[in-house]
Amino acid sequence: MKDHYSILELSPAASLDDIKRSYRRLAQRYHPDKSGSDPESLLLFAAIKEAYETLTQPERRANYLQQRWYARSQGQSMSTEATTPANLLRNLLEADRRLARIDTHRTDYYTLLNGLKQLLDEQGLELLESNTDTAINNEVVLTGLRITSRLPYPHSITWLQHLQQVPTTPELHQHILRYQQRTHRQAWWEKRVPWFVFAAATLICLLFVLLSDH
């Protein structure tokens, strides 16, 4: 998970004025007008802008702080890396590995899902849209589908809808849609199986009573 405070060279105790001052200083240093087309500076500027917008908007900041607390409670490391398609994929792979080890009965899936969606936020999707290495985009989708299998319904459906926005091949898009339909069907049956079992047991009992009367 990205450490927006470290990206802005601040501590978590920083005030709103501290955040604004640091943003102005760093934005001036890495602004495209000064750095030109240097790829590293452009990525740093994008990360600085994202950190500033997250920490200065009350709703986004509250959501980020909740996700930050959850990530740290799970022992996840905080990253100051600028987002690239390769880094994005690496973070998804790490999320998949962590999900494979969590206690499903003690997990806050709502917070977890918000953290996953942050990996594929607007900036991440734009990066994948402009990415020329289609293999990375395809692997992002395949990793996202593995993550889906670890999420309970309806969180899995929400994640699949988010995953549909990733630019990839038509075949993989169809695969996402089929996975979504299969998940809906599975959830439908899981909700109704207890009723079917109850109805079958009741019917057997009635048959047993009727037969015993004869």
Buried (B, 14 or more C-beta within 10 A) or exposed (E): BBBBBBBBEBEEEBEEEBBBBBBEEBBEEBBEEEBEEEEEBBBBBBBBBBBBBBBEEEEBBEBBBBBBEBBEEBEBEBBBBBBBBEBBBBBBBBBBEBBEEEEEEEBEBEBBBBBBBBBBBEBBBEBBEEBEEEEBBBBBBBBBBBBBEBBEBEBBBBBBEBBBEBBBEEEBBEBBEEBBEEBBEEBEEEEEEEEEEEEEEEEEEEEEEEEEEE
